Amino acid sequence: MCDDNAVPVRCPSCDGYGWISDLFDGEGDCDWCQGIGYICRDSKGVDHPIPIEHLSALAETLEALEAERLRELGYTGQAKKPWDQAIRQARGNLLDGKD
């Protein structure tokens, strides 16, 4: 269990996604974090799943960690116009009426 000095960190197994996909078992919730995407690291450096009863107390911290993770992935929170989307630029399908 998590002690009072434990800090939430990104799950090292699923890298914050909360699920795992492999060749043998298919897709499913991460066993380390139980699908949350984050674990708590105690004062001894040991990782534990975050107990469900601690989620409400950690909600603000977990939201900040998730926002940080999404920024690392390039998410800005702003929608891109079709002609600004890299995938459409690569395909030449800009949806600007000039295809």
OpenMM code with the backbone's topology and positions (N, CA, C; nanometers):
from openmm import Vec3, app, unit

residues = "MET CYS ASP ASP ASN ALA VAL PRO VAL ARG CYS PRO SER CYS ASP GLY TYR GLY TRP ILE SER ASP LEU PHE ASP GLY GLU GLY ASP CYS ASP TRP CYS GLN GLY ILE GLY TYR ILE CYS ARG ASP SER LYS GLY VAL ASP HIS PRO ILE PRO ILE GLU HIS LEU SER ALA LEU ALA GLU THR LEU GLU ALA LEU GLU ALA GLU ARG LEU ARG GLU LEU GLY TYR THR GLY GLN ALA LYS LYS PRO TRP ASP GLN ALA ILE ARG GLN ALA ARG GLY ASN LEU LEU ASP GLY LYS ASP".split()
positions = [
    Vec3(0.0833, -0.1199, 0.0000),
    Vec3(0.0000, 0.0000, 0.0000),
    Vec3(0.0870, 0.1252, 0.0000),
    Vec3(0.0271, 0.2347, -0.0363),
    Vec3(0.0980, 0.3620, -0.0418),
    Vec3(0.1040, 0.4238, 0.0979),
    Vec3(0.2205, 0.4789, 0.1287),
    Vec3(0.2306, 0.5489, 0.2566),
    Vec3(0.2011, 0.6978, 0.2348),
    Vec3(0.2037, 0.7757, 0.3408),
    Vec3(0.1690, 0.9177, 0.3316),
    Vec3(0.2701, 0.9985, 0.2515),
    Vec3(0.3930, 0.9480, 0.2396),
    Vec3(0.4970, 1.0192, 0.1662),
    Vec3(0.5071, 0.9738, 0.0202),
    Vec3(0.4169, 0.8883, -0.0228),
    Vec3(0.4202, 0.8373, -0.1599),
    Vec3(0.3819, 0.9477, -0.2578),
    Vec3(0.4438, 0.9414, -0.3751),
    Vec3(0.4140, 1.0384, -0.4795),
    Vec3(0.3642, 0.9649, -0.6034),
    Vec3(0.2632, 1.0196, -0.6707),
    Vec3(0.2173, 0.9560, -0.7944),
    Vec3(0.3162, 0.9831, -0.9071),
    Vec3(0.3440, 0.8810, -0.9849),
    Vec3(0.4322, 0.8909, -1.1009),
    Vec3(0.3711, 0.8108, -1.2155),
    Vec3(0.4156, 0.8393, -1.3359),
    Vec3(0.3678, 0.7665, -1.4533),
    Vec3(0.4050, 0.6194, -1.4413),
    Vec3(0.3136, 0.5343, -1.4771),
    Vec3(0.3367, 0.3904, -1.4696),
    Vec3(0.4502, 0.3523, -1.5658),
    Vec3(0.5545, 0.2866, -1.5167),
    Vec3(0.6652, 0.2487, -1.6042),
    Vec3(0.6295, 0.1349, -1.6998),
    Vec3(0.5238, 0.0643, -1.6718),
    Vec3(0.4861, -0.0483, -1.7561),
    Vec3(0.4084, -0.0037, -1.8799),
    Vec3(0.3110, 0.0848, -1.8621),
    Vec3(0.2262, 0.1265, -1.9748),
    Vec3(0.2538, 0.2699, -2.0193),
    Vec3(0.3475, 0.3375, -1.9543),
    Vec3(0.3867, 0.4744, -1.9864),
    Vec3(0.2699, 0.5725, -1.9786),
    Vec3(0.1776, 0.5470, -1.8864),
    Vec3(0.0677, 0.6400, -1.8625),
    Vec3(-0.0580, 0.6135, -1.9431),
    Vec3(-0.0547, 0.5151, -2.0321),
    Vec3(-0.1731, 0.4876, -2.1139),
    Vec3(-0.2810, 0.4116, -2.0372),
    Vec3(-0.2420, 0.3300, -1.9402),
    Vec3(-0.3392, 0.2551, -1.8614),
    Vec3(-0.3738, 0.1201, -1.9209),
    Vec3(-0.3221, 0.0887, -2.0388),
    Vec3(-0.3495, -0.0407, -2.1005),
    Vec3(-0.2241, -0.0921, -2.1699),
    Vec3(-0.2238, -0.2203, -2.1912),
    Vec3(-0.1107, -0.2897, -2.2533),
    Vec3(-0.1635, -0.3703, -2.3712),
    Vec3(-0.0843, -0.3794, -2.4740),
    Vec3(-0.1173, -0.4623, -2.5893),
    Vec3(0.0025, -0.5518, -2.6165),
    Vec3(-0.0213, -0.6820, -2.6209),
    Vec3(0.0878, -0.7731, -2.6557),
    Vec3(0.0380, -0.8850, -2.7465),
    Vec3(0.1315, -0.9593, -2.8001),
    Vec3(0.0982, -1.0640, -2.8966),
    Vec3(0.0224, -1.1807, -2.8348),
    Vec3(0.0444, -1.2070, -2.7081),
    Vec3(-0.0115, -1.3253, -2.6450),
    Vec3(-0.1487, -1.3021, -2.5819),
    Vec3(-0.1631, -1.1898, -2.5129),
    Vec3(-0.2871, -1.1632, -2.4387),
    Vec3(-0.3777, -1.0600, -2.5045),
    Vec3(-0.3334, -0.9994, -2.6123),
    Vec3(-0.4130, -0.8942, -2.6747),
    Vec3(-0.4040, -0.7655, -2.5952),
    Vec3(-0.5136, -0.6923, -2.5855),
    Vec3(-0.5167, -0.5670, -2.5120),
    Vec3(-0.5918, -0.5829, -2.3809),
    Vec3(-0.5510, -0.5053, -2.2831),
    Vec3(-0.6188, -0.5063, -2.1541),
    Vec3(-0.5587, -0.4037, -2.0609),
    Vec3(-0.6232, -0.3851, -1.9471),
    Vec3(-0.5718, -0.2916, -1.8467),
    Vec3(-0.4329, -0.3330, -1.8022),
    Vec3(-0.3515, -0.2344, -1.7751),
    Vec3(-0.2158, -0.2586, -1.7252),
    Vec3(-0.2248, -0.3199, -1.5853),
    Vec3(-0.1508, -0.4263, -1.5627),
    Vec3(-0.1520, -0.4924, -1.4320),
    Vec3(-0.0839, -0.4096, -1.3234),
    Vec3(0.0123, -0.3272, -1.3607),
    Vec3(0.0846, -0.2482, -1.2603),
    Vec3(-0.0017, -0.1379, -1.2024),
    Vec3(-0.0681, -0.0633, -1.2902),
    Vec3(-0.1427, 0.0548, -1.2444),
    Vec3(-0.2929, 0.0306, -1.2394),
    Vec3(-0.3374, -0.0868, -1.2785),
    Vec3(-0.4792, -0.1246, -1.2790),
    Vec3(-0.5627, -0.0341, -1.3693),
    Vec3(-0.5013, 0.0101, -1.4806),
    Vec3(-0.5727, 0.0891, -1.5784),
    Vec3(-0.5755, 0.2386, -1.5513),
    Vec3(-0.5094, 0.2852, -1.4473),
    Vec3(-0.5105, 0.4279, -1.4127),
    Vec3(-0.4053, 0.5044, -1.4934),
    Vec3(-0.2925, 0.4402, -1.5224),
    Vec3(-0.1848, 0.5060, -1.5960),
    Vec3(-0.0769, 0.5610, -1.5047),
    Vec3(-0.1062, 0.5636, -1.3748),
    Vec3(-0.0118, 0.6168, -1.2770),
    Vec3(-0.0071, 0.5235, -1.1574),
    Vec3(0.1056, 0.5227, -1.0914),
    Vec3(0.1253, 0.4415, -0.9704),
    Vec3(0.1763, 0.5354, -0.8614),
    Vec3(0.1828, 0.4866, -0.7396),
    Vec3(0.2448, 0.5682, -0.6358),
    Vec3(0.3776, 0.5041, -0.5968),
    Vec3(0.4772, 0.5886, -0.5805),
    Vec3(0.6119, 0.5454, -0.5426),
    Vec3(0.6312, 0.5850, -0.3973),
    Vec3(0.6546, 0.4844, -0.3136),
    Vec3(0.6663, 0.5140, -0.1701),
    Vec3(0.8039, 0.5695, -0.1361),
    Vec3(0.8231, 0.6021, -0.0097),
    Vec3(0.9468, 0.6661, 0.0356),
    Vec3(1.0703, 0.5775, 0.0187),
    Vec3(1.0495, 0.4476, -0.0003),
    Vec3(1.1609, 0.3555, -0.0231),
    Vec3(1.1874, 0.3336, -0.1719),
    Vec3(1.1093, 0.4001, -0.2572),
    Vec3(1.1262, 0.3861, -0.4014),
    Vec3(1.0543, 0.2673, -0.4610),
    Vec3(0.9639, 0.2072, -0.3832),
    Vec3(0.8882, 0.0913, -0.4299),
    Vec3(0.7560, 0.1399, -0.4908),
    Vec3(0.7228, 0.0867, -0.6081),
    Vec3(0.6007, 0.1258, -0.6779),
    Vec3(0.4836, 0.0382, -0.6367),
    Vec3(0.3667, 0.1021, -0.6210),
    Vec3(0.2428, 0.0337, -0.5837),
    Vec3(0.1279, 0.0901, -0.6663),
    Vec3(0.0257, 0.0089, -0.6932),
    Vec3(-0.0943, 0.0656, -0.7564),
    Vec3(-0.1568, 0.1693, -0.6633),
    Vec3(-0.2201, 0.2678, -0.7210),
    Vec3(-0.2879, 0.3683, -0.6394),
    Vec3(-0.4194, 0.3086, -0.5915),
    Vec3(-0.4398, 0.3038, -0.4604),
    Vec3(-0.5669, 0.2510, -0.4095),
    Vec3(-0.6832, 0.3381, -0.4557),
    Vec3(-0.7917, 0.2752, -0.4921),
    Vec3(-0.9096, 0.3465, -0.5416),
    Vec3(-0.9543, 0.4546, -0.4432),
    Vec3(-0.9457, 0.4259, -0.3146),
    Vec3(-0.9914, 0.5238, -0.2152),
    Vec3(-0.9016, 0.6478, -0.2088),
    Vec3(-0.7829, 0.6446, -0.2698),
    Vec3(-0.6929, 0.7606, -0.2718),
    Vec3(-0.7107, 0.8457, -0.3973),
    Vec3(-0.7870, 0.7976, -0.4951),
    Vec3(-0.7988, 0.8682, -0.6223),
    Vec3(-0.8553, 1.0093, -0.6087),
    Vec3(-0.9575, 1.0259, -0.5278),
    Vec3(-1.0181, 1.1591, -0.5162),
    Vec3(-0.9198, 1.2585, -0.4554),
    Vec3(-0.8386, 1.2147, -0.3605),
    Vec3(-0.7406, 1.3032, -0.2986),
    Vec3(-0.6268, 1.3371, -0.3952),
    Vec3(-0.5999, 1.2488, -0.4916),
    Vec3(-0.4901, 1.2688, -0.5860),
    Vec3(-0.5364, 1.3224, -0.7210),
    Vec3(-0.6651, 1.3473, -0.7356),
    Vec3(-0.7219, 1.3834, -0.8658),
    Vec3(-0.6516, 1.5027, -0.9297),
    Vec3(-0.6282, 1.6075, -0.8553),
    Vec3(-0.5657, 1.7273, -0.9105),
    Vec3(-0.4227, 1.6980, -0.9569),
    Vec3(-0.3488, 1.6234, -0.8783),
    Vec3(-0.2117, 1.5867, -0.9139),
    Vec3(-0.2096, 1.4970, -1.0367),
    Vec3(-0.3014, 1.3998, -1.0417),
    Vec3(-0.3072, 1.3092, -1.1561),
    Vec3(-0.3457, 1.3843, -1.2836),
    Vec3(-0.4355, 1.4804, -1.2731),
    Vec3(-0.4733, 1.5621, -1.3894),
    Vec3(-0.3531, 1.6413, -1.4407),
    Vec3(-0.2736, 1.6963, -1.3500),
    Vec3(-0.1547, 1.7724, -1.3906),
    Vec3(-0.0527, 1.6811, -1.4580),
    Vec3(-0.0337, 1.5612, -1.4029),
    Vec3(0.0583, 1.4653, -1.4638),
    Vec3(0.0107, 1.4236, -1.6028),
    Vec3(-0.1187, 1.4054, -1.6183),
    Vec3(-0.1735, 1.3660, -1.7482),
    Vec3(-0.1595, 1.4794, -1.8495),
    Vec3(-0.1813, 1.6024, -1.8078),
    Vec3(-0.1635, 1.7168, -1.8973),
    Vec3(-0.0181, 1.7262, -1.9427),
    Vec3(0.0743, 1.7015, -1.8516),
    Vec3(0.2170, 1.7022, -1.8853),
    Vec3(0.2494, 1.5927, -1.9869),
    Vec3(0.1939, 1.4739, -1.9662),
    Vec3(0.2170, 1.3621, -2.0580),
    Vec3(0.1635, 1.3943, -2.1969),
    Vec3(0.0450, 1.4518, -2.2031),
    Vec3(-0.0144, 1.4876, -2.3316),
    Vec3(0.0665, 1.5956, -2.4029),
    Vec3(0.1207, 1.6918, -2.3287),
    Vec3(0.2068, 1.7938, -2.3903),
    Vec3(0.3317, 1.7299, -2.4487),
    Vec3(0.3876, 1.6303, -2.3794),
    Vec3(0.5046, 1.5589, -2.4314),
    Vec3(0.4730, 1.4888, -2.5634),
    Vec3(0.3474, 1.4468, -2.5791),
    Vec3(0.3049, 1.3803, -2.7021),
    Vec3(0.2701, 1.4800, -2.8131),
    Vec3(0.2720, 1.6085, -2.7804),
    Vec3(0.2443, 1.7112, -2.8803),
    Vec3(0.1044, 1.7685, -2.8752),
    Vec3(0.0235, 1.7265, -2.7800),
    Vec3(-0.1132, 1.7773, -2.7686),
    Vec3(-0.1108, 1.9183, -2.7105),
    Vec3(-0.1815, 2.0089, -2.7751),
    Vec3(-0.1855, 2.1466, -2.7270),
    Vec3(-0.3222, 2.1854, -2.6731),
    Vec3(-0.4237, 2.1049, -2.7013),
    Vec3(-0.5587, 2.1379, -2.6595),
    Vec3(-0.6328, 2.2182, -2.7642),
    Vec3(-0.5650, 2.2527, -2.8703),
    Vec3(-0.6253, 2.3288, -2.9788),
    Vec3(-0.6460, 2.2381, -3.0996),
    Vec3(-0.7601, 2.2519, -3.1633),
    Vec3(-0.7862, 2.1758, -3.2853),
    Vec3(-0.7051, 2.2356, -3.3996),
    Vec3(-0.6554, 2.1476, -3.4867),
    Vec3(-0.5835, 2.1938, -3.6053),
    Vec3(-0.6774, 2.1917, -3.7246),
    Vec3(-0.6671, 2.2915, -3.8058),
    Vec3(-0.7419, 2.2937, -3.9304),
    Vec3(-0.6911, 2.1793, -4.0177),
    Vec3(-0.7754, 2.1235, -4.1017),
    Vec3(-0.7318, 2.0105, -4.1852),
    Vec3(-0.6035, 2.0387, -4.2629),
    Vec3(-0.5865, 2.1596, -4.3137),
    Vec3(-0.4683, 2.1906, -4.3934),
    Vec3(-0.3429, 2.2068, -4.3075),
    Vec3(-0.3588, 2.2103, -4.1744),
    Vec3(-0.2441, 2.2166, -4.0839),
    Vec3(-0.2036, 2.0792, -4.0302),
    Vec3(-0.2836, 1.9778, -4.0577),
    Vec3(-0.2581, 1.8447, -4.0044),
    Vec3(-0.1506, 1.7744, -4.0868),
    Vec3(-0.0465, 1.7285, -4.0199),
    Vec3(0.0672, 1.6658, -4.0878),
    Vec3(0.0250, 1.5463, -4.1723),
    Vec3(-0.0674, 1.4663, -4.1225),
    Vec3(-0.1091, 1.3472, -4.1968),
    Vec3(-0.1752, 1.3860, -4.3287),
    Vec3(-0.2542, 1.4913, -4.3279),
    Vec3(-0.3197, 1.5360, -4.4516),
    Vec3(-0.2184, 1.6010, -4.5465),
    Vec3(-0.1217, 1.6727, -4.4898),
    Vec3(-0.0183, 1.7327, -4.5743),
    Vec3(0.0620, 1.6241, -4.6445),
    Vec3(0.0935, 1.5186, -4.5734),
    Vec3(0.1704, 1.4088, -4.6316),
    Vec3(0.0917, 1.3382, -4.7414),
    Vec3(-0.0383, 1.3290, -4.7254),
    Vec3(-0.1230, 1.2609, -4.8237),
    Vec3(-0.1670, 1.3538, -4.9365),
    Vec3(-0.1489, 1.4833, -4.9182),
    Vec3(-0.1928, 1.5779, -5.0185),
    Vec3(-0.3429, 1.5989, -5.0173),
    Vec3(-0.4085, 1.5594, -4.9086),
    Vec3(-0.5535, 1.5742, -4.8955),
    Vec3(-0.5800, 1.6808, -4.7912),
    Vec3(-0.5821, 1.8064, -4.8367),
    Vec3(-0.5912, 1.9178, -4.7427),
    Vec3(-0.7323, 1.9649, -4.7138),
    Vec3(-0.8302, 1.9158, -4.7867),
    Vec3(-0.9700, 1.9544, -4.7672),
    Vec3(-0.9910, 2.1043, -4.7763),
    Vec3(-0.9106, 2.1687, -4.8564),
    Vec3(-0.9261, 2.3138, -4.8729),
    Vec3(-0.9902, 2.3495, -5.0063),
    Vec3(-1.0410, 2.2465, -5.0750),
    Vec3(-1.1037, 2.2683, -5.2032),
    Vec3(-1.0050, 2.2748, -5.3185),
    Vec3(-0.8768, 2.2534, -5.2906),
    Vec3(-0.7742, 2.2598, -5.3943),
    Vec3(-0.7003, 2.1281, -5.4079),
    Vec3(-0.7684, 2.0176, -5.3808),
    Vec3(-0.7045, 1.8845, -5.3846),
    Vec3(-0.6465, 1.8538, -5.5200),
] * unit.nanometer
topology = app.Topology()
chain = topology.addChain("A")
for resn in residues:
    res = topology.addResidue(resn, chain)
    for name in ("N", "CA", "C"):
        topology.addAtom(name, app.Element.getBySymbol(name[0]), res)
